[in-house]
Amino acid sequence: MPLTLAPAGKRAFICKIKGKDDVRHFLGSLGFVEGEHVTVVSEMGGNMIVNVKDTRIAISKTMANRIMVAEA
């Protein structure tokens, strides 16, 4: 499922990053890599705040739709 559908507060792990090479590279530089755990902190105004690698990051829902996760 895409990260946008993950419930807030639940830990999930990243299965796949979809998109072109530059998008995958950008998300990878932020810490969104396959096998990493991620937690949705909150959603507001079309953006999401997530914890990945012990860091809080704000990303748009468009970018979050490219991150496929599974429940941990």
PDB file of N, CA, C, O and CB in Angstrom:
ATOM      1  N   MET A   1       0.848  -1.177   0.000  1.00  0.00           N
ATOM      2  CA  MET A   1       0.000   0.000   0.000  1.00  0.00           C
ATOM      3  C   MET A   1       0.893   1.240   0.000  1.00  0.00           C
ATOM      4  O   MET A   1       2.018   1.185   0.496  1.00  0.00           O
ATOM      5  CB  MET A   1      -0.965  -0.002   1.226  1.00  0.00           C
ATOM      6  N   PRO A   2       0.415   2.346  -0.544  1.00  0.00           N
ATOM      7  CA  PRO A   2       1.216   3.573  -0.497  1.00  0.00           C
ATOM      8  C   PRO A   2       1.272   4.137   0.926  1.00  0.00           C
ATOM      9  O   PRO A   2       0.383   3.891   1.742  1.00  0.00           O
ATOM     10  CB  PRO A   2       0.639   4.629  -1.464  1.00  0.00           C
ATOM     11  N   LEU A   3       2.312   4.881   1.199  1.00  0.00           N
ATOM     12  CA  LEU A   3       2.514   5.457   2.524  1.00  0.00           C
ATOM     13  C   LEU A   3       1.339   6.337   2.947  1.00  0.00           C
ATOM     14  O   LEU A   3       1.066   6.468   4.141  1.00  0.00           O
ATOM     15  CB  LEU A   3       3.802   6.265   2.551  1.00  0.00           C
ATOM     16  N   THR A   4       0.649   6.935   1.993  1.00  0.00           N
ATOM     17  CA  THR A   4      -0.486   7.806   2.326  1.00  0.00           C
ATOM     18  C   THR A   4      -1.627   7.043   2.992  1.00  0.00           C
ATOM     19  O   THR A   4      -2.445   7.650   3.683  1.00  0.00           O
ATOM     20  CB  THR A   4      -1.000   8.494   1.071  1.00  0.00           C
ATOM     21  N   LEU A   5      -1.699   5.729   2.799  1.00  0.00           N
ATOM     22  CA  LEU A   5      -2.762   4.921   3.406  1.00  0.00           C
ATOM     23  C   LEU A   5      -2.354   4.297   4.736  1.00  0.00           C
ATOM     24  O   LEU A   5      -3.182   3.684   5.409  1.00  0.00           O
ATOM     25  CB  LEU A   5      -3.181   3.831   2.454  1.00  0.00           C
ATOM     26  N   ALA A   6      -1.087   4.446   5.122  1.00  0.00           N
ATOM     27  CA  ALA A   6      -0.621   3.879   6.390  1.00  0.00           C
ATOM     28  C   ALA A   6      -1.222   4.665   7.551  1.00  0.00           C
ATOM     29  O   ALA A   6      -1.241   5.896   7.520  1.00  0.00           O
ATOM     30  CB  ALA A   6       0.934   3.891   6.467  1.00  0.00           C
ATOM     31  N   PRO A   7      -1.713   3.969   8.574  1.00  0.00           N
ATOM     32  CA  PRO A   7      -2.302   4.680   9.714  1.00  0.00           C
ATOM     33  C   PRO A   7      -1.237   5.408  10.538  1.00  0.00           C
ATOM     34  O   PRO A   7      -0.115   4.924  10.684  1.00  0.00           O
ATOM     35  CB  PRO A   7      -3.070   3.701  10.608  1.00  0.00           C
ATOM     36  N   ALA A   8      -1.596   6.550  11.063  1.00  0.00           N
ATOM     37  CA  ALA A   8      -0.671   7.331  11.891  1.00  0.00           C
ATOM     38  C   ALA A   8      -0.324   6.557  13.160  1.00  0.00           C
ATOM     39  O   ALA A   8      -1.187   5.945  13.788  1.00  0.00           O
ATOM     40  CB  ALA A   8      -1.284   8.709  12.250  1.00  0.00           C
ATOM     41  N   GLY A   9       0.943   6.598  13.521  1.00  0.00           N
ATOM     42  CA  GLY A   9       1.409   5.940  14.731  1.00  0.00           C
ATOM     43  C   GLY A   9       1.806   4.490  14.568  1.00  0.00           C
ATOM     44  O   GLY A   9       2.417   3.919  15.472  1.00  0.00           O
ATOM     45  N   LYS A  10       1.477   3.876  13.440  1.00  0.00           N
ATOM     46  CA  LYS A  10       1.821   2.466  13.202  1.00  0.00           C
ATOM     47  C   LYS A  10       3.141   2.388  12.441  1.00  0.00           C
ATOM     48  O   LYS A  10       3.373   3.150  11.502  1.00  0.00           O
ATOM     49  CB  LYS A  10       0.688   1.739  12.410  1.00  0.00           C
ATOM     50  N   ARG A  11       3.991   1.475  12.849  1.00  0.00           N
ATOM     51  CA  ARG A  11       5.284   1.285  12.189  1.00  0.00           C
ATOM     52  C   ARG A  11       5.101   0.410  10.955  1.00  0.00           C
ATOM     53  O   ARG A  11       4.398  -0.600  11.002  1.00  0.00           O
ATOM     54  CB  ARG A  11       6.317   0.650  13.161  1.00  0.00           C
ATOM     55  N   ALA A  12       5.727   0.795   9.866  1.00  0.00           N
ATOM     56  CA  ALA A  12       5.670   0.028   8.623  1.00  0.00           C
ATOM     57  C   ALA A  12       7.083  -0.026   8.042  1.00  0.00           C
ATOM     58  O   ALA A  12       7.961   0.730   8.457  1.00  0.00           O
ATOM     59  CB  ALA A  12       4.654   0.665   7.599  1.00  0.00           C
ATOM     60  N   PHE A  13       7.292  -0.915   7.089  1.00  0.00           N
ATOM     61  CA  PHE A  13       8.589  -0.919   6.432  1.00  0.00           C
ATOM     62  C   PHE A  13       8.411  -0.693   4.942  1.00  0.00           C
ATOM     63  O   PHE A  13       7.397  -1.063   4.350  1.00  0.00           O
ATOM     64  CB  PHE A  13       9.332  -2.239   6.694  1.00  0.00           C
ATOM     65  N   ILE A  14       9.416  -0.081   4.361  1.00  0.00           N
ATOM     66  CA  ILE A  14       9.356   0.314   2.955  1.00  0.00           C
ATOM     67  C   ILE A  14       9.659  -0.902   2.088  1.00  0.00           C
ATOM     68  O   ILE A  14      10.703  -1.539   2.233  1.00  0.00           O
ATOM     69  CB  ILE A  14      10.354   1.475   2.654  1.00  0.00           C
ATOM     70  N   CYS A  15       8.731  -1.217   1.182  1.00  0.00           N
ATOM     71  CA  CYS A  15       8.887  -2.351   0.265  1.00  0.00           C
ATOM     72  C   CYS A  15       9.499  -1.926  -1.060  1.00  0.00           C
ATOM     73  O   CYS A  15      10.352  -2.617  -1.617  1.00  0.00           O
ATOM     74  CB  CYS A  15       7.542  -3.019   0.018  1.00  0.00           C
ATOM     75  N   LYS A  16       9.048  -0.769  -1.561  1.00  0.00           N
ATOM     76  CA  LYS A  16       9.454  -0.345  -2.895  1.00  0.00           C
ATOM     77  C   LYS A  16       9.288   1.157  -3.027  1.00  0.00           C
ATOM     78  O   LYS A  16       8.391   1.751  -2.428  1.00  0.00           O
ATOM     79  CB  LYS A  16       8.638  -1.076  -3.979  1.00  0.00           C
ATOM     80  N   ILE A  17      10.164   1.766  -3.818  1.00  0.00           N
ATOM     81  CA  ILE A  17      10.053   3.177  -4.158  1.00  0.00           C
ATOM     82  C   ILE A  17       9.758   3.251  -5.648  1.00  0.00           C
ATOM     83  O   ILE A  17      10.541   2.767  -6.465  1.00  0.00           O
ATOM     84  CB  ILE A  17      11.359   3.976  -3.783  1.00  0.00           C
ATOM     85  N   LYS A  18       8.630   3.856  -6.004  1.00  0.00           N
ATOM     86  CA  LYS A  18       8.251   3.963  -7.406  1.00  0.00           C
ATOM     87  C   LYS A  18       8.634   5.340  -7.937  1.00  0.00           C
ATOM     88  O   LYS A  18       8.785   6.292  -7.172  1.00  0.00           O
ATOM     89  CB  LYS A  18       6.735   3.711  -7.587  1.00  0.00           C
ATOM     90  N   GLY A  19       8.789   5.432  -9.247  1.00  0.00           N
ATOM     91  CA  GLY A  19       9.098   6.710  -9.870  1.00  0.00           C
ATOM     92  C   GLY A  19      10.364   6.628 -10.695  1.00  0.00           C
ATOM     93  O   GLY A  19      11.002   5.580 -10.782  1.00  0.00           O
ATOM     94  N   LYS A  20      10.716   7.750 -11.299  1.00  0.00           N
ATOM     95  CA  LYS A  20      11.916   7.827 -12.119  1.00  0.00           C
ATOM     96  C   LYS A  20      13.161   7.817 -11.237  1.00  0.00           C
ATOM     97  O   LYS A  20      13.077   7.984 -10.021  1.00  0.00           O
ATOM     98  CB  LYS A  20      11.889   9.087 -12.999  1.00  0.00           C
ATOM     99  N   ASP A  21      14.312   7.619 -11.867  1.00  0.00           N
ATOM    100  CA  ASP A  21      15.573   7.522 -11.130  1.00  0.00           C
ATOM    101  C   ASP A  21      15.846   8.735 -10.250  1.00  0.00           C
ATOM    102  O   ASP A  21      16.301   8.588  -9.116  1.00  0.00           O
ATOM    103  CB  ASP A  21      16.712   7.341 -12.095  1.00  0.00           C
ATOM    104  N   ASP A  22      15.568   9.944 -10.767  1.00  0.00           N
ATOM    105  CA  ASP A  22      15.852  11.131  -9.973  1.00  0.00           C
ATOM    106  C   ASP A  22      14.946  11.226  -8.749  1.00  0.00           C
ATOM    107  O   ASP A  22      15.380  11.700  -7.699  1.00  0.00           O
ATOM    108  CB  ASP A  22      15.701  12.376 -10.826  1.00  0.00           C
ATOM    109  N   VAL A  23      13.702  10.785  -8.868  1.00  0.00           N
ATOM    110  CA  VAL A  23      12.774  10.781  -7.725  1.00  0.00           C
ATOM    111  C   VAL A  23      13.230   9.760  -6.691  1.00  0.00           C
ATOM    112  O   VAL A  23      13.264  10.058  -5.497  1.00  0.00           O
ATOM    113  CB  VAL A  23      11.321  10.468  -8.189  1.00  0.00           C
ATOM    114  N   ARG A  24      13.583   8.553  -7.142  1.00  0.00           N
ATOM    115  CA  ARG A  24      14.056   7.518  -6.209  1.00  0.00           C
ATOM    116  C   ARG A  24      15.347   7.942  -5.527  1.00  0.00           C
ATOM    117  O   ARG A  24      15.540   7.673  -4.341  1.00  0.00           O
ATOM    118  CB  ARG A  24      14.270   6.187  -6.945  1.00  0.00           C
ATOM    119  N   HIS A  25      16.232   8.604  -6.265  1.00  0.00           N
ATOM    120  CA  HIS A  25      17.484   9.086  -5.670  1.00  0.00           C
ATOM    121  C   HIS A  25      17.203  10.161  -4.614  1.00  0.00           C
ATOM    122  O   HIS A  25      17.809  10.154  -3.542  1.00  0.00           O
ATOM    123  CB  HIS A  25      18.423   9.646  -6.767  1.00  0.00           C
ATOM    124  N   PHE A  26      16.282  11.085  -4.919  1.00  0.00           N
ATOM    125  CA  PHE A  26      15.922  12.140  -3.968  1.00  0.00           C
ATOM    126  C   PHE A  26      15.343  11.538  -2.683  1.00  0.00           C
ATOM    127  O   PHE A  26      15.753  11.905  -1.582  1.00  0.00           O
ATOM    128  CB  PHE A  26      14.907  13.115  -4.604  1.00  0.00           C
ATOM    129  N   LEU A  27      14.393  10.617  -2.827  1.00  0.00           N
ATOM    130  CA  LEU A  27      13.795   9.990  -1.646  1.00  0.00           C
ATOM    131  C   LEU A  27      14.828   9.167  -0.879  1.00  0.00           C
ATOM    132  O   LEU A  27      14.806   9.126   0.351  1.00  0.00           O
ATOM    133  CB  LEU A  27      12.611   9.101  -2.053  1.00  0.00           C
ATOM    134  N   GLY A  28      15.726   8.519  -1.602  1.00  0.00           N
ATOM    135  CA  GLY A  28      16.793   7.759  -0.946  1.00  0.00           C
ATOM    136  C   GLY A  28      17.713   8.658  -0.142  1.00  0.00           C
ATOM    137  O   GLY A  28      18.179   8.268   0.929  1.00  0.00           O
ATOM    138  N   SER A  29      17.981   9.861  -0.645  1.00  0.00           N
ATOM    139  CA  SER A  29      18.845  10.796   0.089  1.00  0.00           C
ATOM    140  C   SER A  29      18.181  11.293   1.368  1.00  0.00           C
ATOM    141  O   SER A  29      18.863  11.721   2.299  1.00  0.00           O
ATOM    142  CB  SER A  29      19.211  11.987  -0.798  1.00  0.00           C
ATOM    143  N   LEU A  30      16.848  11.237   1.415  1.00  0.00           N
ATOM    144  CA  LEU A  30      16.117  11.613   2.633  1.00  0.00           C
ATOM    145  C   LEU A  30      16.020  10.455   3.631  1.00  0.00           C
ATOM    146  O   LEU A  30      15.618  10.651   4.778  1.00  0.00           O
ATOM    147  CB  LEU A  30      14.712  12.096   2.271  1.00  0.00           C
ATOM    148  N   GLY A  31      16.389   9.250   3.190  1.00  0.00           N
ATOM    149  CA  GLY A  31      16.338   8.092   4.078  1.00  0.00           C
ATOM    150  C   GLY A  31      15.289   7.070   3.706  1.00  0.00           C
ATOM    151  O   GLY A  31      15.171   6.042   4.371  1.00  0.00           O
ATOM    152  N   PHE A  32      14.524   7.326   2.659  1.00  0.00           N
ATOM    153  CA  PHE A  32      13.487   6.396   2.227  1.00  0.00           C
ATOM    154  C   PHE A  32      14.111   5.342   1.317  1.00  0.00           C
ATOM    155  O   PHE A  32      14.161   5.510   0.099  1.00  0.00           O
ATOM    156  CB  PHE A  32      12.334   7.145   1.498  1.00  0.00           C
ATOM    157  N   VAL A  33      14.584   4.254   1.921  1.00  0.00           N
ATOM    158  CA  VAL A  33      15.192   3.161   1.175  1.00  0.00           C
ATOM    159  C   VAL A  33      14.462   1.864   1.508  1.00  0.00           C
ATOM    160  O   VAL A  33      13.889   1.726   2.589  1.00  0.00           O
ATOM    161  CB  VAL A  33      16.708   3.042   1.497  1.00  0.00           C
ATOM    162  N   GLU A  34      14.487   0.928   0.585  1.00  0.00           N
ATOM    163  CA  GLU A  34      13.799  -0.349   0.790  1.00  0.00           C
ATOM    164  C   GLU A  34      14.348  -1.055   2.024  1.00  0.00           C
ATOM    165  O   GLU A  34      15.559  -1.120   2.236  1.00  0.00           O
ATOM    166  CB  GLU A  34      13.944  -1.253  -0.452  1.00  0.00           C
ATOM    167  N   GLY A  35      13.428  -1.584   2.837  1.00  0.00           N
ATOM    168  CA  GLY A  35      13.801  -2.289   4.051  1.00  0.00           C
ATOM    169  C   GLY A  35      13.848  -1.414   5.293  1.00  0.00           C
ATOM    170  O   GLY A  35      13.939  -1.937   6.404  1.00  0.00           O
ATOM    171  N   GLU A  36      13.789  -0.116   5.138  1.00  0.00           N
ATOM    172  CA  GLU A  36      13.833   0.808   6.274  1.00  0.00           C
ATOM    173  C   GLU A  36      12.441   0.932   6.898  1.00  0.00           C
ATOM    174  O   GLU A  36      11.430   0.849   6.200  1.00  0.00           O
ATOM    175  CB  GLU A  36      14.358   2.204   5.829  1.00  0.00           C
ATOM    176  N   HIS A  37      12.399   1.130   8.205  1.00  0.00           N
ATOM    177  CA  HIS A  37      11.125   1.325   8.901  1.00  0.00           C
ATOM    178  C   HIS A  37      10.724   2.791   8.847  1.00  0.00           C
ATOM    179  O   HIS A  37      11.569   3.686   8.879  1.00  0.00           O
ATOM    180  CB  HIS A  37      11.218   0.846  10.370  1.00  0.00           C
ATOM    181  N   VAL A  38       9.424   3.016   8.764  1.00  0.00           N
ATOM    182  CA  VAL A  38       8.881   4.368   8.679  1.00  0.00           C
ATOM    183  C   VAL A  38       7.592   4.426   9.505  1.00  0.00           C
ATOM    184  O   VAL A  38       6.840   3.453   9.566  1.00  0.00           O
ATOM    185  CB  VAL A  38       8.616   4.780   7.187  1.00  0.00           C
ATOM    186  N   THR A  39       7.348   5.575  10.139  1.00  0.00           N
ATOM    187  CA  THR A  39       6.134   5.782  10.928  1.00  0.00           C
ATOM    188  C   THR A  39       5.512   7.111  10.532  1.00  0.00           C
ATOM    189  O   THR A  39       6.198   8.133  10.489  1.00  0.00           O
ATOM    190  CB  THR A  39       6.439   5.747  12.455  1.00  0.00           C
ATOM    191  N   VAL A  40       4.218   7.103  10.242  1.00  0.00           N
ATOM    192  CA  VAL A  40       3.503   8.345   9.944  1.00  0.00           C
ATOM    193  C   VAL A  40       3.201   9.031  11.268  1.00  0.00           C
ATOM    194  O   VAL A  40       2.570   8.446  12.149  1.00  0.00           O
ATOM    195  CB  VAL A  40       2.181   8.075   9.125  1.00  0.00           C
ATOM    196  N   VAL A  41       3.657  10.281  11.407  1.00  0.00           N
ATOM    197  CA  VAL A  41       3.409  11.050  12.623  1.00  0.00           C
ATOM    198  C   VAL A  41       2.077  11.778  12.497  1.00  0.00           C
ATOM    199  O   VAL A  41       1.234  11.688  13.390  1.00  0.00           O
ATOM    200  CB  VAL A  41       4.561  12.056  12.890  1.00  0.00           C
ATOM    201  N   SER A  42       1.879  12.500  11.391  1.00  0.00           N
ATOM    202  CA  SER A  42       0.624  13.225  11.188  1.00  0.00           C
ATOM    203  C   SER A  42       0.451  13.587   9.718  1.00  0.00           C
ATOM    204  O   SER A  42       1.390  13.543   8.923  1.00  0.00           O
ATOM    205  CB  SER A  42       0.583  14.497  12.058  1.00  0.00           C
ATOM    206  N   GLU A  43      -0.788  13.946   9.390  1.00  0.00           N
ATOM    207  CA  GLU A  43      -1.133  14.423   8.053  1.00  0.00           C
ATOM    208  C   GLU A  43      -1.846  15.751   8.210  1.00  0.00           C
ATOM    209  O   GLU A  43      -2.726  15.900   9.058  1.00  0.00           O
ATOM    210  CB  GLU A  43      -2.022  13.389   7.277  1.00  0.00           C
ATOM    211  N   MET A  44      -1.460  16.717   7.385  1.00  0.00           N
ATOM    212  CA  MET A  44      -2.141  18.005   7.443  1.00  0.00           C
ATOM    213  C   MET A  44      -1.963  18.765   6.133  1.00  0.00           C
ATOM    214  O   MET A  44      -0.850  18.875   5.618  1.00  0.00           O
ATOM    215  CB  MET A  44      -1.615  18.840   8.620  1.00  0.00           C
ATOM    216  N   GLY A  45      -3.039  19.276   5.609  1.00  0.00           N
ATOM    217  CA  GLY A  45      -2.993  20.145   4.451  1.00  0.00           C
ATOM    218  C   GLY A  45      -2.281  19.587   3.238  1.00  0.00           C
ATOM    219  O   GLY A  45      -1.569  20.325   2.557  1.00  0.00           O
ATOM    220  N   GLY A  46      -2.447  18.317   2.948  1.00  0.00           N
ATOM    221  CA  GLY A  46      -1.804  17.742   1.772  1.00  0.00           C
ATOM    222  C   GLY A  46      -0.365  17.323   1.990  1.00  0.00           C
ATOM    223  O   GLY A  46       0.290  16.871   1.051  1.00  0.00           O
ATOM    224  N   ASN A  47       0.139  17.460   3.196  1.00  0.00           N
ATOM    225  CA  ASN A  47       1.505  17.038   3.515  1.00  0.00           C
ATOM    226  C   ASN A  47       1.481  16.006   4.628  1.00  0.00           C
ATOM    227  O   ASN A  47       0.503  15.890   5.366  1.00  0.00           O
ATOM    228  CB  ASN A  47       2.375  18.245   3.922  1.00  0.00           C
ATOM    229  N   MET A  48       2.563  15.264   4.737  1.00  0.00           N
ATOM    230  CA  MET A  48       2.689  14.260   5.789  1.00  0.00           C
ATOM    231  C   MET A  48       3.990  14.486   6.542  1.00  0.00           C
ATOM    232  O   MET A  48       4.998  14.883   5.958  1.00  0.00           O
ATOM    233  CB  MET A  48       2.637  12.825   5.201  1.00  0.00           C
ATOM    234  N   ILE A  49       3.958  14.231   7.830  1.00  0.00           N
ATOM    235  CA  ILE A  49       5.172  14.222   8.636  1.00  0.00           C
ATOM    236  C   ILE A  49       5.421  12.772   9.018  1.00  0.00           C
ATOM    237  O   ILE A  49       4.550  12.115   9.589  1.00  0.00           O
ATOM    238  CB  ILE A  49       5.050  15.154   9.911  1.00  0.00           C
ATOM    239  N   VAL A  50       6.615  12.276   8.702  1.00  0.00           N
ATOM    240  CA  VAL A  50       6.946  10.883   8.959  1.00  0.00           C
ATOM    241  C   VAL A  50       8.280  10.785   9.681  1.00  0.00           C
ATOM    242  O   VAL A  50       9.137  11.659   9.549  1.00  0.00           O
ATOM    243  CB  VAL A  50       6.985  10.084   7.651  1.00  0.00           C
ATOM    244  N   ASN A  51       8.445   9.723  10.438  1.00  0.00           N
ATOM    245  CA  ASN A  51       9.725   9.389  11.061  1.00  0.00           C
ATOM    246  C   ASN A  51      10.397   8.328  10.216  1.00  0.00           C
ATOM    247  O   ASN A  51       9.808   7.281   9.945  1.00  0.00           O
ATOM    248  CB  ASN A  51       9.538   8.897  12.532  1.00  0.00           C
ATOM    249  N   VAL A  52      11.619   8.588   9.799  1.00  0.00           N
ATOM    250  CA  VAL A  52      12.418   7.602   9.093  1.00  0.00           C
ATOM    251  C   VAL A  52      13.867   7.794   9.531  1.00  0.00           C
ATOM    252  O   VAL A  52      14.387   8.910   9.505  1.00  0.00           O
ATOM    253  CB  VAL A  52      12.261   7.738   7.534  1.00  0.00           C
ATOM    254  N   LYS A  53      14.513   6.708   9.931  1.00  0.00           N
ATOM    255  CA  LYS A  53      15.892   6.755  10.434  1.00  0.00           C
ATOM    256  C   LYS A  53      16.044   7.775  11.563  1.00  0.00           C
ATOM    257  O   LYS A  53      16.986   8.566  11.562  1.00  0.00           O
ATOM    258  CB  LYS A  53      16.861   7.093   9.295  1.00  0.00           C
ATOM    259  N   ASP A  54      15.122   7.757  12.521  1.00  0.00           N
ATOM    260  CA  ASP A  54      15.137   8.642  13.694  1.00  0.00           C
ATOM    261  C   ASP A  54      15.117  10.123  13.333  1.00  0.00           C
ATOM    262  O   ASP A  54      15.629  10.948  14.089  1.00  0.00           O
ATOM    263  CB  ASP A  54      16.354   8.355  14.530  1.00  0.00           C
ATOM    264  N   THR A  55      14.533  10.468  12.191  1.00  0.00           N
ATOM    265  CA  THR A  55      14.422  11.851  11.754  1.00  0.00           C
ATOM    266  C   THR A  55      12.995  12.122  11.299  1.00  0.00           C
ATOM    267  O   THR A  55      12.386  11.290  10.627  1.00  0.00           O
ATOM    268  CB  THR A  55      15.428  12.157  10.620  1.00  0.00           C
ATOM    269  N   ARG A  56      12.463  13.279  11.661  1.00  0.00           N
ATOM    270  CA  ARG A  56      11.128  13.671  11.183  1.00  0.00           C
ATOM    271  C   ARG A  56      11.281  14.430   9.882  1.00  0.00           C
ATOM    272  O   ARG A  56      12.073  15.368   9.780  1.00  0.00           O
ATOM    273  CB  ARG A  56      10.373  14.537  12.240  1.00  0.00           C
ATOM    274  N   ILE A  57      10.511  14.012   8.888  1.00  0.00           N
ATOM    275  CA  ILE A  57      10.586  14.621   7.566  1.00  0.00           C
ATOM    276  C   ILE A  57       9.171  14.938   7.102  1.00  0.00           C
ATOM    277  O   ILE A  57       8.256  14.134   7.280  1.00  0.00           O
ATOM    278  CB  ILE A  57      11.314  13.685   6.550  1.00  0.00           C
ATOM    279  N   ALA A  58       8.996  16.118   6.505  1.00  0.00           N
ATOM    280  CA  ALA A  58       7.712  16.493   5.907  1.00  0.00           C
ATOM    281  C   ALA A  58       7.814  16.269   4.399  1.00  0.00           C
ATOM    282  O   ALA A  58       8.725  16.774   3.744  1.00  0.00           O
ATOM    283  CB  ALA A  58       7.335  17.991   6.237  1.00  0.00           C
ATOM    284  N   ILE A  59       6.864  15.503   3.862  1.00  0.00           N
ATOM    285  CA  ILE A  59       6.827  15.273   2.420  1.00  0.00           C
ATOM    286  C   ILE A  59       5.402  15.471   1.923  1.00  0.00           C
ATOM    287  O   ILE A  59       4.445  15.365   2.691  1.00  0.00           O
ATOM    288  CB  ILE A  59       7.344  13.849   2.065  1.00  0.00           C
ATOM    289  N   SER A  60       5.272  15.757   0.640  1.00  0.00           N
ATOM    290  CA  SER A  60       3.945  15.933   0.050  1.00  0.00           C
ATOM    291  C   SER A  60       3.287  14.567  -0.130  1.00  0.00           C
ATOM    292  O   SER A  60       3.963  13.539  -0.174  1.00  0.00           O
ATOM    293  CB  SER A  60       4.034  16.683  -1.312  1.00  0.00           C
ATOM    294  N   LYS A  61       1.978  14.572  -0.232  1.00  0.00           N
ATOM    295  CA  LYS A  61       1.269  13.303  -0.452  1.00  0.00           C
ATOM    296  C   LYS A  61       1.601  12.729  -1.814  1.00  0.00           C
ATOM    297  O   LYS A  61       1.542  11.513  -1.998  1.00  0.00           O
ATOM    298  CB  LYS A  61      -0.247  13.498  -0.324  1.00  0.00           C
ATOM    299  N   THR A  62       1.952  13.577  -2.780  1.00  0.00           N
ATOM    300  CA  THR A  62       2.363  13.096  -4.097  1.00  0.00           C
ATOM    301  C   THR A  62       3.609  12.226  -3.973  1.00  0.00           C
ATOM    302  O   THR A  62       3.680  11.146  -4.559  1.00  0.00           O
ATOM    303  CB  THR A  62       2.626  14.279  -5.054  1.00  0.00           C
ATOM    304  N   MET A  63       4.587  12.699  -3.209  1.00  0.00           N
ATOM    305  CA  MET A  63       5.809  11.910  -2.987  1.00  0.00           C
ATOM    306  C   MET A  63       5.510  10.680  -2.137  1.00  0.00           C
ATOM    307  O   MET A  63       6.054   9.604  -2.385  1.00  0.00           O
ATOM    308  CB  MET A  63       6.897  12.771  -2.308  1.00  0.00           C
ATOM    309  N   ALA A  64       4.650  10.835  -1.141  1.00  0.00           N
ATOM    310  CA  ALA A  64       4.324   9.711  -0.263  1.00  0.00           C
ATOM    311  C   ALA A  64       3.615   8.594  -1.027  1.00  0.00           C
ATOM    312  O   ALA A  64       3.741   7.426  -0.660  1.00  0.00           O
ATOM    313  CB  ALA A  64       3.450  10.184   0.900  1.00  0.00           C
ATOM    314  N   ASN A  65       2.875   8.931  -2.078  1.00  0.00           N
ATOM    315  CA  ASN A  65       2.208   7.907  -2.891  1.00  0.00           C
ATOM    316  C   ASN A  65       3.199   7.031  -3.642  1.00  0.00           C
ATOM    317  O   ASN A  65       2.845   5.936  -4.080  1.00  0.00           O
ATOM    318  CB  ASN A  65       1.261   8.560  -3.878  1.00  0.00           C
ATOM    319  N   ARG A  66       4.420   7.491  -3.796  1.00  0.00           N
ATOM    320  CA  ARG A  66       5.445   6.709  -4.508  1.00  0.00           C
ATOM    321  C   ARG A  66       6.189   5.762  -3.577  1.00  0.00           C
ATOM    322  O   ARG A  66       6.990   4.949  -4.039  1.00  0.00           O
ATOM    323  CB  ARG A  66       6.442   7.642  -5.188  1.00  0.00           C
ATOM    324  N   ILE A  67       5.940   5.851  -2.286  1.00  0.00           N
ATOM    325  CA  ILE A  67       6.601   4.987  -1.305  1.00  0.00           C
ATOM    326  C   ILE A  67       5.624   3.891  -0.916  1.00  0.00           C
ATOM    327  O   ILE A  67       4.600   4.155  -0.286  1.00  0.00           O
ATOM    328  CB  ILE A  67       7.073   5.797  -0.044  1.00  0.00           C
ATOM    329  N   MET A  68       5.945   2.656  -1.296  1.00  0.00           N
ATOM    330  CA  MET A  68       5.085   1.519  -0.994  1.00  0.00           C
ATOM    331  C   MET A  68       5.566   0.878   0.311  1.00  0.00           C
ATOM    332  O   MET A  68       6.752   0.595   0.477  1.00  0.00           O
ATOM    333  CB  MET A  68       5.089   0.481  -2.168  1.00  0.00           C
ATOM    334  N   VAL A  69       4.623   0.654   1.232  1.00  0.00           N
ATOM    335  CA  VAL A  69       4.962   0.107   2.539  1.00  0.00           C
ATOM    336  C   VAL A  69       4.094  -1.114   2.861  1.00  0.00           C
ATOM    337  O   VAL A  69       3.058  -1.350   2.240  1.00  0.00           O
ATOM    338  CB  VAL A  69       4.798   1.182   3.625  1.00  0.00           C
ATOM    339  N   ALA A  70       4.551  -1.869   3.842  1.00  0.00           N
ATOM    340  CA  ALA A  70       3.786  -2.991   4.409  1.00  0.00           C
ATOM    341  C   ALA A  70       3.868  -2.857   5.922  1.00  0.00           C
ATOM    342  O   ALA A  70       4.839  -2.326   6.461  1.00  0.00           O
ATOM    343  CB  ALA A  70       4.341  -4.403   3.919  1.00  0.00           C
ATOM    344  N   GLU A  71       2.839  -3.343   6.596  1.00  0.00           N
ATOM    345  CA  GLU A  71       2.836  -3.246   8.051  1.00  0.00           C
ATOM    346  C   GLU A  71       3.926  -4.125   8.639  1.00  0.00           C
ATOM    347  O   GLU A  71       4.169  -5.242   8.183  1.00  0.00           O
ATOM    348  CB  GLU A  71       1.465  -3.641   8.621  1.00  0.00           C
ATOM    349  N   ALA A  72       4.581  -3.584   9.671  1.00  0.00           N
ATOM    350  CA  ALA A  72       5.691  -4.317  10.303  1.00  0.00           C
ATOM    351  C   ALA A  72       5.179  -5.303  11.316  1.00  0.00           C
ATOM    352  O   ALA A  72       5.967  -6.007  11.946  1.00  0.00           O
ATOM    353  CB  ALA A  72       6.668  -3.356  10.972  1.00  0.00           C
TER     354      ALA A  72
END
